[in-house]
Amino acid sequence: MMTFFTILLVLIGLNIAMLIASLQNASKKSKKPTSISSEDNPSVIYPINLITSNYKKAV
């Protein structure tokens, strides 16, 4: 029983440490200004043409 709680507490501690590191890394990235504009790089959206698609019959 003691082994189980030891492993559990180690895993919870590791999880908390990784969470704190991730939050600190995310706050550093959010402070940097982003210069990418949506007008500079427009995405092309192609329509799906479902009416003209032909399906083969499954054997």
C-alpha positions in Angstrom: 0.0 0.0 0.0 2.9 2.3 0.8 4.5 1.6 -2.5 1.3 2.6 -4.3 1.0 5.9 -2.5 4.7 6.7 -3.2 4.3 6.1 -6.9 1.1 8.0 -6.9 2.6 11.0 -5.2 5.6 11.0 -7.5 3.4 10.9 -10.6 1.2 13.7 -9.2 4.3 15.8 -8.4 5.7 15.2 -11.9 2.3 16.2 -13.4 2.3 19.5 -11.4 5.9 20.3 -12.4 5.1 19.7 -16.1 1.9 21.9 -15.7 3.8 24.7 -14.2 6.6 24.5 -16.9 3.9 24.5 -19.6 2.1 27.5 -18.2 5.3 29.5 -17.9 6.2 28.6 -21.5 2.8 29.7 -22.7 2.9 33.0 -20.9 6.3 33.7 -22.5 5.0 33.0 -26.0 1.9 35.1 -25.5 4.0 38.2 -24.7 5.7 38.1 -28.1 3.9 40.3 -30.8 2.6 38.4 -33.8 3.3 40.0 -37.1 1.4 37.5 -39.2 -1.7 39.0 -40.7 -4.5 37.1 -42.3 -4.6 39.5 -45.2 -1.0 38.7 -46.2 -1.5 35.0 -46.5 -5.1 34.2 -47.5 -6.2 30.6 -47.4 -8.0 29.1 -50.4 -11.1 27.1 -49.5 -12.1 24.6 -52.1 -15.8 23.5 -52.2 -16.7 19.9 -51.8 -18.6 18.7 -54.8 -20.6 15.7 -53.5 -23.2 15.6 -56.3 -20.8 14.6 -59.0 -18.8 12.0 -57.0 -19.2 8.4 -58.2 -19.1 5.6 -55.7 -18.2 2.0 -56.5 -20.4 -0.7 -55.2 -18.8 -2.7 -52.4 -18.4 -6.4 -53.1 
